[in-house]
Amino acid sequence: MNSPLTAYIALISASGVLNVYLCLYVYFKRQRYRNIACYFMIYTATIAIYCFASAFSLMSVTLEQIKFWTTIQYIGMPISAILGLLFIMHYLGLHLSKIKIVALLVVPIITSIMVATNDFHHLYYRVFEIDPVLGAPYINQEIGLWYMIHGAYIFFCMLVALLLAISHWKEIAKIYRPQLLSLILGQFIPMVTAFLYLMELTPRGVDPVPMILWLSSILYLWSISSSRMFTLMPVAKNLIFNSINDGVMVLDESLQLIEFNQICGKYFPKLNKTLIGKYFYDIWLELIGKTFPLVLELESHNQEIQLVVKETKRIYQIRVSPLIEVGNNKGLIIIFTDITELRELQIKLEYQASYDGLTQIYNRRAFMEHCEQNFLEAEQKEIPFTVILMDIDHFKKVNDTYGHYIRDQLLKHVVNIFKSQLTKGQIFARYGGEEFALSLNGYTAVEAELLGNRLRESLEGQSLYSSKGIISVTFSMGVAQAVPDKIETIDQLLNKADKALYSAKQAGRNQVHVYKRVK
């Protein structure tokens, strides 16, 4: 065996041994690694098959032996290129469905079958014979149609893997770059060697690719042992960044967009990678059509804004935080949290807490809050303040005669009539049961009495037409005015109105009485 051939076999065998070692190394430590380790084990196993079959082919002395080991080579080599692509994609956080993975393997599987059956169709090798000048194990070959298809496909897959790795260089943190560099070189070295082989710029009759695969194996071994390739991966950063439920934009110190996550793209459909590198205020104007509501400074602050996205109103909480590296501000992180549902729920709960569910007017709690505010305002402005308590006459009889449904309809009927007579600023509420209350800023007792009689007469003149006939009701009312220059609480004032209401009922109902202090 001549010296060059021995060197070839030694290099190829070294590549095979290293890939077996890598496969076993990862296998025995697979519990510590992520799912990516499975791809890597199969990847290195197919390369090992390719390398050892190449070595045995170079030790063959007959054409039949060479053909056999060539067939074994093509069990590993075509699939290894696809597995290399899948390994790179998984490392970068790009995942394919099972159907797409199977589709990628169709061409390599056909290639393996074509090589094994080449003597019957010669579609892969038109000529495959021992080199007439160099002799065995060197091969003189002429490529067929499927060889070109397979070669172009494999080269394309290796190129895609290389470009994917290179494209992620800038966005990957420095801690991951040694790993990524080893992957880039691991793809680049065999790809260039295969290209030189196809251009017939390598030793004649020998496939040089398995001879240099030991370089890729050394790079992978270094990455696994020194930079923890399978335990620290940039995919973790990408997965976390893109799985955040909030929209995130990252700006540099010049307020230029350098990154955004997937949810941010969902919030703002016009946002895309072409906007990276542009000034943020210009981007916002392009996305929303309005000026950004915050002044972006290198300090933390937040604000709520309402935007129209896809013709739908949404409410976002915007939080701005400085991006700090070793004590220096390196830019800003803008976080958009969609709080639309939260605000709608909050509004709904606040409404339910303040409004009567049946009549949709203020309930007693809300009335007391507003009444207290109006009472204090009247004191400060030195204007009259009056309250009216009202009660539906003989309401229990209506309830007992007509039932709950008609009772509720009657309450709504009363409220609708009164609301049509009242103006803005007059606080009208359901005080409890069949009782209602009215707070009047700027009204004297006399004016409140006139208003009360107008409401009473309006109700008396409008009966409720129900399924059980025409129902007429009347109201009794008690009026009390706050006494100027006298220390008095709202509860005391309402108590006076309640006494006046009781007086109206005692006098025969359907009346308005004004509280008169007993001397």
C-alpha positions as CSV (number, residue, x, y, z in Angstrom):
1,M,0.0,0.0,0.0
2,N,1.5,3.3,-1.1
3,S,2.2,6.2,1.3
4,P,-0.5,8.7,0.1
5,L,-3.2,5.9,0.3
6,T,-2.1,5.1,3.9
7,A,-2.4,8.7,4.9
8,Y,-5.8,8.9,3.3
9,I,-7.0,5.9,5.2
10,A,-5.5,7.2,8.5
11,L,-7.2,10.6,8.1
12,I,-10.6,9.0,7.2
13,S,-10.3,6.5,10.1
14,A,-9.5,9.3,12.5
15,S,-12.7,11.1,11.4
16,G,-14.7,7.9,11.9
17,V,-13.2,7.3,15.4
18,L,-13.8,10.9,16.5
19,N,-17.5,10.7,15.3
20,V,-18.0,7.4,17.1
21,Y,-16.5,9.0,20.2
22,L,-18.7,12.0,19.9
23,C,-21.8,9.9,19.5
24,L,-21.0,7.7,22.5
25,Y,-19.9,10.7,24.6
26,V,-23.2,12.5,24.1
27,Y,-25.2,9.2,24.5
28,F,-23.7,8.4,27.9
29,K,-24.4,12.0,29.1
30,R,-27.7,12.4,27.4
31,Q,-29.5,12.9,30.7
32,R,-27.7,16.2,31.1
33,Y,-28.5,17.5,27.7
34,R,-31.5,18.7,25.8
35,N,-33.4,17.1,22.9
36,I,-30.9,18.4,20.5
37,A,-28.5,15.7,21.6
38,C,-30.6,13.1,19.8
39,Y,-30.1,14.9,16.5
40,F,-26.4,15.1,17.2
41,M,-26.0,11.4,18.0
42,I,-27.7,10.3,14.8
43,Y,-25.8,12.9,12.9
44,T,-22.4,11.7,14.1
45,A,-23.4,8.1,13.7
46,T,-24.2,8.5,10.0
47,I,-20.9,10.4,9.5
48,A,-19.0,7.5,11.2
49,I,-20.7,5.0,8.8
50,Y,-19.6,7.2,5.9
51,C,-16.1,7.5,7.1
52,F,-15.4,3.8,8.0
53,A,-17.0,2.7,4.7
54,S,-14.7,5.1,2.8
55,A,-11.7,3.7,4.7
56,F,-12.7,0.1,3.8
57,S,-13.3,1.2,0.2
58,L,-9.7,2.4,0.0
59,M,-8.5,-0.9,1.3
60,S,-10.4,-2.9,-1.3
61,V,-8.7,-4.7,-4.1
62,T,-11.6,-5.6,-6.4
63,L,-14.4,-3.6,-8.1
64,E,-17.0,-5.7,-6.3
65,Q,-15.6,-4.8,-2.9
66,I,-15.4,-1.1,-3.8
67,K,-19.0,-1.1,-5.0
68,F,-20.1,-2.8,-1.7
69,W,-18.4,-0.2,0.5
70,T,-19.6,2.6,-1.7
71,T,-23.1,1.4,-1.1
72,I,-22.5,1.4,2.7
73,Q,-21.0,5.0,2.3
74,Y,-24.3,6.1,0.8
75,I,-26.3,4.8,3.7
76,G,-24.6,7.4,5.9
77,M,-23.4,10.3,3.7
78,P,-26.7,11.6,2.1
79,I,-28.6,11.4,5.4
80,S,-25.8,13.1,7.4
81,A,-26.1,16.3,5.4
82,I,-29.8,16.6,6.2
83,L,-29.2,15.7,9.8
84,G,-26.6,18.4,9.9
85,L,-29.2,20.9,8.7
86,L,-31.7,19.7,11.3
87,F,-29.1,19.9,14.0
88,I,-28.3,23.6,13.1
89,M,-32.0,24.5,12.9
90,H,-32.8,22.9,16.3
91,Y,-29.8,24.6,17.8
92,L,-31.1,28.0,16.6
93,G,-34.6,27.3,17.8
94,L,-36.1,26.6,14.3
95,H,-38.3,23.5,14.4
96,L,-39.8,21.5,11.5
97,S,-42.9,19.2,11.6
98,K,-42.4,15.5,11.2
99,I,-43.9,15.6,7.8
100,K,-41.3,18.2,6.6
101,I,-38.5,16.2,8.1
102,V,-39.6,13.1,6.2
103,A,-39.9,15.2,3.1
104,L,-36.3,16.4,3.5
105,L,-35.1,12.8,3.7
106,V,-36.8,11.6,0.5
107,V,-33.9,12.6,-1.8
108,P,-31.2,11.0,0.4
109,I,-33.2,7.7,0.7
110,I,-33.7,7.6,-3.1
111,T,-29.9,8.3,-3.5
112,S,-29.1,5.3,-1.3
113,I,-31.3,3.1,-3.3
114,M,-29.9,4.4,-6.6
115,V,-26.3,3.7,-5.6
116,A,-27.2,0.2,-4.4
117,T,-28.9,-0.6,-7.7
118,N,-26.7,1.5,-10.1
119,D,-25.6,-1.6,-12.2
120,F,-29.3,-1.9,-13.4
121,H,-29.9,1.7,-14.5
122,H,-26.6,3.7,-14.3
123,L,-28.6,6.8,-13.3
124,Y,-26.2,7.7,-10.5
125,Y,-22.8,6.6,-12.1
126,R,-22.8,6.2,-15.9
127,V,-19.3,4.7,-15.5
128,F,-17.9,3.3,-12.3
129,E,-14.7,1.3,-12.8
130,I,-11.2,0.9,-11.4
131,D,-8.9,3.7,-12.6
132,P,-6.9,2.3,-15.5
133,V,-3.8,4.3,-14.6
134,L,-3.8,4.3,-10.8
135,G,-5.4,0.9,-10.3
136,A,-7.5,-0.3,-7.3
137,P,-8.8,1.2,-5.1
138,Y,-8.9,4.4,-7.1
139,I,-12.0,4.9,-9.1
140,N,-12.7,6.3,-12.5
141,Q,-16.3,7.5,-12.6
142,E,-18.7,9.5,-14.8
143,I,-21.6,11.0,-13.1
144,G,-25.2,10.4,-14.0
145,L,-28.4,12.4,-13.8
146,W,-29.3,11.5,-10.3
147,Y,-25.8,12.2,-9.1
148,M,-26.3,15.8,-10.2
149,I,-29.7,16.0,-8.5
150,H,-28.3,14.6,-5.3
151,G,-25.2,16.7,-5.4
152,A,-27.1,19.9,-5.9
153,Y,-29.6,19.0,-3.1
154,I,-26.9,18.1,-0.6
155,F,-24.9,21.2,-1.4
156,F,-28.1,23.3,-1.0
157,C,-28.8,21.8,2.4
158,M,-25.3,22.4,3.6
159,L,-25.4,25.9,2.3
160,V,-28.7,26.6,4.1
161,A,-27.3,25.3,7.4
162,L,-24.2,27.5,7.0
163,L,-26.2,30.6,6.1
164,L,-28.7,30.0,9.0
165,A,-25.7,29.8,11.4
166,I,-24.1,33.0,10.0
167,S,-27.4,34.9,10.0
168,H,-27.7,34.5,13.8
169,W,-24.2,35.8,14.6
170,K,-25.2,39.4,15.5
171,E,-28.2,38.6,17.6
172,I,-26.5,35.9,19.7
173,A,-24.8,36.9,22.9
174,K,-21.0,36.7,23.1
175,I,-21.1,33.7,25.4
176,Y,-22.7,31.6,22.6
177,R,-20.5,32.8,19.7
178,P,-17.7,30.3,20.2
179,Q,-20.3,27.5,19.9
180,L,-21.8,29.1,16.8
181,L,-18.3,29.6,15.2
182,S,-17.6,25.9,15.6
183,L,-20.9,25.1,13.9
184,I,-20.2,27.5,11.1
185,L,-16.7,26.0,10.5
186,G,-18.1,22.5,10.9
187,Q,-20.4,23.1,8.0
188,F,-18.1,25.3,5.9
189,I,-15.1,22.9,5.9
190,P,-16.8,19.8,4.3
191,M,-18.9,22.0,2.0
192,V,-15.8,23.7,0.5
193,T,-14.0,20.3,0.3
194,A,-17.0,18.8,-1.5
195,F,-17.1,21.7,-3.9
196,L,-13.4,21.3,-4.7
197,Y,-14.0,17.6,-5.3
198,L,-16.7,18.3,-7.8
199,M,-14.5,20.8,-9.6
200,E,-11.8,18.0,-9.8
201,L,-9.3,20.1,-7.7
202,T,-8.6,17.2,-5.3
203,P,-6.5,14.0,-5.6
204,R,-7.8,11.9,-8.4
205,G,-10.1,8.9,-7.7
206,V,-10.6,9.6,-4.0
207,D,-13.4,11.3,-2.1
208,P,-11.6,13.9,0.1
209,V,-14.6,14.9,2.3
210,P,-14.2,12.1,4.9
211,M,-10.5,13.0,5.2
212,I,-11.2,16.4,6.6
213,L,-14.3,15.6,8.8
214,W,-12.0,15.1,11.7
215,L,-11.6,18.9,11.8
216,S,-15.3,19.3,12.2
217,S,-15.3,16.6,14.9
218,I,-12.6,18.4,16.8
219,L,-14.6,21.6,16.7
220,Y,-17.7,19.9,18.0
221,L,-15.8,18.1,20.7
222,W,-14.3,21.4,21.9
223,S,-17.8,23.1,21.9
224,I,-19.4,20.3,23.9
225,S,-16.6,20.0,26.5
226,S,-15.6,23.6,27.0
227,S,-18.6,25.8,26.1
228,R,-21.4,23.4,27.1
229,M,-23.0,23.3,23.6
230,F,-26.0,21.3,24.7
231,T,-26.6,22.9,28.1
232,L,-26.2,26.5,27.1
233,M,-27.7,27.4,23.8
234,P,-28.9,30.6,22.2
235,V,-32.2,28.9,21.4
236,A,-33.0,29.3,25.1
237,K,-32.7,33.0,24.8
238,N,-34.8,33.0,21.6
239,L,-37.5,30.8,23.1
240,I,-37.7,32.9,26.2
241,F,-37.7,36.2,24.3
242,N,-40.4,35.0,21.9
243,S,-42.5,33.2,24.5
244,I,-43.0,36.4,26.6
245,N,-46.6,37.3,26.7
246,D,-45.7,41.0,26.4
247,G,-44.5,42.8,23.3
248,V,-40.9,43.8,23.6
249,M,-38.8,46.2,21.5
250,V,-35.1,46.7,22.1
251,L,-33.5,50.0,21.1
252,D,-29.8,50.9,21.0
253,E,-28.5,54.1,22.6
254,S,-29.4,56.0,19.4
255,L,-33.0,54.9,19.8
256,Q,-32.7,52.7,16.7
257,L,-34.7,49.4,16.7
258,I,-32.4,46.4,17.1
259,E,-34.8,43.6,18.0
260,F,-38.5,42.8,18.7
261,N,-40.3,39.6,19.7
262,Q,-43.1,37.7,18.0
263,I,-45.9,39.0,20.3
264,C,-44.8,42.6,19.4
265,G,-45.3,41.7,15.7
266,K,-48.8,40.4,16.6
267,Y,-49.6,43.7,18.4
268,F,-48.4,45.8,15.5
269,P,-49.0,43.9,12.2
270,K,-46.9,46.4,10.2
271,L,-43.8,45.7,12.3
272,N,-41.3,43.6,10.4
273,K,-37.5,43.0,10.1
274,T,-37.1,45.6,7.4
275,L,-37.7,48.3,10.1
276,I,-34.7,47.1,12.2
277,G,-32.0,49.8,12.3
278,K,-34.5,52.7,11.9
279,Y,-35.2,55.5,14.3
280,F,-37.9,54.4,16.8
281,Y,-40.0,57.6,16.6
282,D,-40.2,57.2,12.8
283,I,-41.1,53.5,13.1
284,W,-43.9,54.4,15.6
285,L,-45.3,57.1,13.2
286,E,-45.3,54.5,10.4
287,L,-47.0,51.8,12.6
288,I,-49.6,53.9,14.3
289,G,-49.8,57.2,12.4
290,K,-49.3,59.2,15.6
291,T,-46.4,60.6,17.6
292,F,-45.2,58.2,20.4
293,P,-46.7,59.5,23.6
294,L,-43.6,59.2,25.8
295,V,-40.2,61.0,25.7
296,L,-37.7,58.1,25.6
297,E,-35.0,58.8,28.1
298,L,-32.5,56.5,29.6
299,E,-34.6,56.0,32.7
300,S,-37.6,53.8,33.8
301,H,-41.2,55.1,33.4
302,N,-44.6,53.7,32.2
303,Q,-47.9,54.9,30.9
304,E,-51.2,53.6,29.5
305,I,-52.2,54.4,26.0
306,Q,-55.2,53.5,23.8
307,L,-54.5,52.4,20.2
308,V,-56.6,51.2,17.3
309,V,-55.0,48.0,16.0
310,K,-56.8,46.2,13.1
311,E,-59.8,48.5,13.6
312,T,-60.1,47.4,17.2
313,K,-59.4,49.6,20.2
314,R,-56.8,48.2,22.5
315,I,-55.3,49.5,25.7
316,Y,-51.6,49.0,26.4
317,Q,-49.4,49.7,29.3
318,I,-46.0,50.9,28.1
319,R,-43.0,50.3,30.3
320,V,-39.6,51.7,29.4
321,S,-36.4,50.4,31.1
322,P,-32.8,51.2,30.4
323,L,-30.6,48.4,28.9
324,I,-27.5,48.4,31.1
325,E,-24.2,46.6,30.4
326,V,-21.4,46.9,32.9
327,G,-22.8,50.0,34.5
328,N,-23.4,51.8,31.1
329,N,-26.7,52.5,29.4
330,K,-26.7,50.7,26.1
331,G,-30.2,51.4,25.0
332,L,-33.8,50.9,26.1
333,I,-36.3,48.1,26.4
334,I,-39.9,49.0,25.6
335,I,-42.5,46.5,26.9
336,F,-46.1,46.6,25.7
337,T,-48.6,44.8,27.9
338,D,-52.1,44.4,26.5
339,I,-54.4,45.3,29.4
340,T,-57.6,45.7,27.3
341,E,-59.4,42.8,28.9
342,L,-58.1,43.8,32.4
343,R,-59.4,47.3,32.0
344,E,-62.8,46.1,30.6
345,L,-63.1,43.8,33.5
346,Q,-62.2,46.6,35.9
347,I,-64.7,48.9,34.3
348,K,-67.4,46.1,34.5
349,L,-66.6,45.5,38.2
350,E,-66.6,49.2,39.0
351,Y,-70.0,49.5,37.2
352,Q,-71.4,46.6,39.1
353,A,-70.1,48.1,42.3
354,S,-71.7,51.5,41.6
355,Y,-74.9,50.7,39.7
356,D,-78.1,48.9,40.5
357,G,-78.4,45.8,38.4
358,L,-82.1,46.1,37.8
359,T,-82.6,49.8,37.1
360,Q,-79.1,50.7,35.9
361,I,-78.9,53.8,38.1
362,Y,-76.6,54.5,41.0
363,N,-76.9,52.1,44.0
364,R,-76.8,53.3,47.6
365,R,-73.0,53.0,48.0
366,A,-72.4,55.2,44.9
367,F,-75.1,57.6,45.9
368,M,-73.4,58.1,49.3
369,E,-70.0,58.7,47.7
370,H,-71.4,61.3,45.2
371,C,-73.7,62.9,47.8
372,E,-70.7,63.3,50.2
373,Q,-68.7,65.0,47.4
374,N,-71.6,67.3,46.5
375,F,-72.3,68.1,50.1
376,L,-68.6,69.2,50.7
377,E,-68.6,71.2,47.4
378,A,-71.8,73.0,48.4
379,E,-70.2,73.9,51.7
380,Q,-67.1,75.3,50.1
381,K,-69.0,77.3,47.5
382,E,-71.6,78.3,50.0
383,I,-74.5,77.2,47.9
384,P,-77.7,75.4,48.9
385,F,-77.7,71.6,49.1
386,T,-80.8,69.4,49.4
387,V,-81.6,65.7,49.4
388,I,-84.9,64.0,48.6
389,L,-85.8,60.5,49.8
390,M,-88.7,58.8,47.9
391,D,-90.8,55.7,48.4
392,I,-93.3,54.0,46.2
393,D,-96.7,53.9,47.9
394,H,-98.2,50.5,48.8
395,F,-95.4,48.7,47.0
396,K,-95.8,45.5,49.0
397,K,-99.3,45.3,47.8
398,V,-98.1,45.6,44.2
399,N,-95.5,42.9,44.8
400,D,-98.0,40.5,46.5
401,T,-100.7,41.1,43.8
402,Y,-98.7,41.0,40.6
403,G,-95.5,39.1,41.5
404,H,-91.8,39.7,41.2
405,Y,-91.7,40.2,37.4
406,I,-94.3,43.0,37.3
407,R,-92.6,44.4,40.4
408,D,-89.3,44.7,38.6
409,Q,-91.1,46.2,35.5
410,L,-92.7,48.8,37.7
411,L,-89.4,49.8,39.3
412,K,-87.9,50.3,35.8
413,H,-91.0,52.2,34.7
414,V,-90.6,54.6,37.7
415,V,-86.9,55.1,36.9
416,N,-87.4,55.9,33.2
417,I,-90.0,58.5,34.0
418,F,-87.8,60.2,36.6
419,K,-84.7,60.1,34.5
420,S,-86.6,61.9,31.7
421,Q,-87.3,64.8,34.1
422,L,-83.9,65.1,35.7
423,T,-80.8,67.0,34.4
424,K,-77.1,66.5,34.6
425,G,-75.6,67.0,38.1
426,Q,-78.7,65.7,39.9
427,I,-77.6,62.4,41.5
428,F,-80.5,59.9,41.3
429,A,-80.1,56.5,42.9
430,R,-81.9,53.4,44.1
431,Y,-81.6,53.7,47.9
432,G,-82.9,50.2,48.6
433,G,-86.0,48.1,47.7
434,E,-88.7,50.6,46.6
435,E,-86.8,53.6,48.0
436,F,-85.0,56.1,45.8
437,A,-82.8,59.1,46.6
438,L,-82.0,62.4,44.9
439,S,-79.0,64.7,45.6
440,L,-79.5,68.3,44.4
441,N,-76.6,70.8,44.4
442,G,-77.7,74.5,44.3
443,Y,-81.3,73.7,45.2
444,T,-83.2,75.1,48.2
445,A,-85.8,73.1,50.0
446,V,-88.5,75.1,48.2
447,E,-87.0,74.4,44.8
448,A,-86.5,70.7,45.7
449,E,-90.2,70.5,46.8
450,L,-91.3,71.9,43.4
451,L,-89.1,69.4,41.6
452,G,-90.5,66.6,43.8
453,N,-94.1,67.5,43.0
454,R,-93.3,67.6,39.3
455,L,-91.8,64.1,39.5
456,R,-94.7,62.8,41.5
457,E,-97.3,64.3,39.2
458,S,-95.5,62.9,36.1
459,L,-95.5,59.4,37.7
460,E,-99.1,59.7,38.7
461,G,-100.1,60.6,35.1
462,Q,-98.2,57.7,33.5
463,S,-99.4,54.2,34.3
464,L,-97.5,51.0,33.6
465,Y,-99.1,48.9,30.9
466,S,-98.3,45.3,31.8
467,S,-99.4,41.8,30.8
468,K,-101.6,41.9,34.0
469,G,-103.3,45.1,33.2
470,I,-102.7,48.8,33.8
471,I,-100.9,49.6,37.1
472,S,-100.8,53.0,38.6
473,V,-98.5,54.0,41.5
474,T,-97.8,57.1,43.5
475,F,-94.8,58.4,45.3
476,S,-94.2,59.9,48.8
477,M,-91.2,62.1,49.2
478,G,-89.2,63.7,52.0
479,V,-87.1,66.8,51.4
480,A,-84.3,68.1,53.7
481,Q,-81.9,71.1,53.1
482,A,-78.5,71.4,54.7
483,V,-78.4,74.3,57.2
484,P,-75.7,76.9,56.5
485,D,-73.1,77.4,59.1
486,K,-74.1,74.4,61.1
487,I,-71.9,71.3,61.6
488,E,-73.9,68.5,60.0
489,T,-73.1,65.2,58.3
490,I,-74.7,63.7,55.2
491,D,-76.1,60.9,57.4
492,Q,-77.8,63.5,59.6
493,L,-79.2,65.3,56.6
494,L,-80.6,62.0,55.1
495,N,-82.1,61.2,58.5
496,K,-84.0,64.5,58.3
497,A,-85.2,63.6,54.8
498,D,-86.3,60.2,56.1
499,K,-88.4,61.9,58.8
500,A,-90.0,64.2,56.2
501,L,-90.8,61.1,54.1
502,Y,-92.4,59.4,57.1
503,S,-94.5,62.5,57.6
504,A,-95.7,62.4,54.0
505,K,-96.8,58.8,54.4
506,Q,-98.5,59.5,57.6
507,A,-100.4,62.4,56.0
508,G,-101.9,60.1,53.4
509,R,-99.1,59.4,50.9
510,N,-98.6,60.8,47.3
511,Q,-97.2,63.9,48.9
512,V,-93.9,65.9,49.2
513,H,-93.0,67.0,52.7
514,V,-90.2,69.3,53.7
515,Y,-88.4,68.6,56.9
516,K,-89.1,71.2,59.5
517,R,-87.1,71.5,62.6
518,V,-89.1,71.1,65.8
519,K,-88.5,74.0,68.1
